[in-house]
Amino acid sequence: MPAPELHIKRYLITGLLAFIPVWITWVVFKFVFTLLAGVGAPLVTGIIELIGLRILGRVDRLLERLPLVHTINGGVKKLMTLMRNKPGGTQRVVLIDFPSPQLKSVGFVTRTFIDAAGREIAAVYVPTTPNPTGGYLELVPTERLIATDWSMDQAMAFIVSGGAVGPEQLPDVEGAPVRVVEATNRIAS
């Protein structure tokens, strides 16, 4: 009767001999695929960009012809342009009292105007978490806005992550920065 070490060696060698062809096939396939992808990538990228631009242009022209869709599509395009641009002038990231005076929400000032009483009012878009394409439009007197030094990217990261990613400091209602501290869960005993 063969020794147990001999059985282990035999099974190990059999396993390696069965695995080596699969591994070599994978290495060769990966090499060839990577080589072909590298050679064809600029061509494929160019074709996709050209076709993609044409398709987007056609879809955009189609949407411009539909009355209700045209209005919504135009507003969404303006909002997306606002989000891509750096905040400047009236377009900035703020905190507002929303949904109640005790709570604060991150918002984007999209424009300001003067109301009938002569007060300066800001149109503030308050996006929802985690999908910022849905949200609320709030009309807020500019004296009630809490200014931040956040970039649009920082604010969007904060919103999309549900507050997990974002700047280290939040402005206080009086304007003094407040350090953001991670809360720990405590179990009452």
Residue pairs with C-beta under 8 A, 6 or more apart in sequence:
60 73
63 69
63 70
63 73
64 70
64 73
76 133
79 110
79 125
82 91
82 108
82 110
83 108
83 152
83 156
84 152
85 91
85 152
86 151
86 152
87 93
87 108
87 151
87 152
90 109
90 110
90 111
90 112
90 122
91 108
91 109
91 110
91 111
92 108
92 109
92 147
92 148
93 106
93 107
93 108
93 109
93 148
93 150
93 151
93 152
93 154
93 155
94 106
94 107
94 108
94 109
94 122
94 124
94 145
94 146
94 147
94 148
95 104
95 105
95 106
95 107
95 145
95 146
95 148
95 170
95 171
96 104
96 105
96 107
96 124
96 126
96 138
96 140
96 144
96 145
96 146
97 103
97 104
97 144
98 104
98 105
98 107
98 126
98 136
98 138
99 105
104 146
105 126
106 126
106 127
106 148
106 150
106 155
106 158
106 159
107 124
107 125
107 126
107 127
107 138
107 140
108 124
108 125
108 127
108 152
108 155
109 122
109 123
109 124
109 145
110 123
110 124
110 125
111 122
111 123
112 120
112 121
112 122
112 123
112 142
113 120
113 121
113 123
114 120
114 121
115 121
119 141
119 142
120 141
120 142
120 143
121 139
121 140
121 141
121 142
122 139
122 140
122 141
122 142
122 145
123 137
123 138
123 139
124 137
124 138
124 139
124 140
124 145
125 135
125 136
125 137
125 138
126 135
126 136
126 137
126 138
127 133
127 134
127 135
127 156
127 159
128 134
128 135
128 136
128 159
129 159
129 160
129 162
129 163
130 159
130 160
130 161
130 162
132 156
132 159
132 160
146 171
146 173
146 175
147 171
147 175
148 155
148 167
148 170
148 171
149 167
149 171
150 158
150 166
150 167
154 166
154 167
155 166
157 165
157 166
158 165
158 166
158 167
166 180
167 180
168 179
168 180
169 177
169 178
169 179
169 180
170 177
170 178
170 180
171 177
171 178
172 178
